[in-house]
Amino acid sequence: MHDAQDMDIVEVRNAAISLPNGRRLAIWRSGADSPAQPGRVAIVAPGFARRMRNVAPFARYLVDNGFVVYRCDYVDHVGLSDGEI
């Protein structure tokens, strides 16, 4: 589920990958279907005890400047991925 505050800042598309151990890593993708220029792809990693929603302002800035942005919540951490602290 998306955080309503994040949705106001930047549009996100849910994605997830299954890790080799079967656990789920939650990923959000923001931006156009392809970057404005080749190589304009950014991975924005949240800091300790933060979630991908906490870096939404950075994602918005990058999307506004032609980047495709990926964010994730770490496994065994706070957020939407599998596991707990």
C-alpha positions in Angstrom: 0.0 0.0 0.0 1.3 3.5 -0.8 1.5 6.2 1.8 -0.9 9.0 0.9 1.7 11.6 1.6 4.1 10.0 -0.9 1.5 9.8 -3.6 1.1 13.6 -3.3 4.8 14.1 -3.9 5.6 11.7 -6.7 3.7 8.9 -8.5 4.9 5.4 -7.7 4.5 2.0 -9.3 4.7 -1.0 -7.0 7.2 -3.6 -7.9 8.7 -6.4 -5.9 11.3 -9.1 -6.4 11.5 -12.5 -4.8 14.9 -13.1 -3.3 16.6 -16.5 -3.6 15.4 -17.4 -0.1 11.8 -16.7 -1.2 11.4 -13.4 0.7 10.0 -10.3 -0.9 11.8 -7.1 -1.5 9.4 -4.1 -2.0 10.5 -1.6 -4.6 8.9 1.6 -5.9 9.6 3.0 -9.3 8.9 6.6 -10.2 9.3 8.5 -13.5 8.6 8.1 -17.2 8.6 4.7 -18.9 12.2 5.5 -20.0 14.7 8.1 -18.8 14.8 11.5 -20.6 18.4 10.8 -21.5 20.3 7.5 -21.5 21.8 6.8 -18.1 19.4 8.9 -16.1 18.4 6.2 -13.6 18.8 6.7 -9.9 18.6 4.3 -6.9 17.7 6.3 -3.8 18.3 4.3 -0.6 16.7 5.3 2.6 18.9 5.6 5.7 18.8 3.6 8.9 15.3 3.3 10.4 13.8 5.0 7.3 11.5 3.8 4.7 11.3 4.5 1.0 8.5 6.9 1.6 10.9 9.1 3.6 13.0 9.9 0.5 10.0 10.9 -1.7 11.2 14.6 -1.9 14.5 13.4 -3.4 12.6 11.1 -5.8 10.4 14.0 -6.9 13.4 16.2 -7.6 15.1 13.5 -9.7 11.9 12.7 -11.6 11.4 16.4 -12.4 14.9 16.4 -13.9 14.3 13.5 -16.2 15.4 10.5 -14.1 13.7 7.2 -13.5 14.0 6.5 -9.8 14.0 3.3 -7.8 13.5 3.0 -4.1 13.3 0.0 -1.7 12.5 -0.9 1.8 15.2 -3.3 3.1 14.5 -6.8 4.2 14.5 -7.3 8.0 14.0 -3.6 8.5 11.1 -1.2 8.8 8.8 -0.9 5.8 7.0 -3.0 3.2 9.6 -5.8 2.5 9.6 -9.1 4.4 11.0 -9.5 7.8 11.3 -7.4 11.0 14.0 -5.7 12.9 
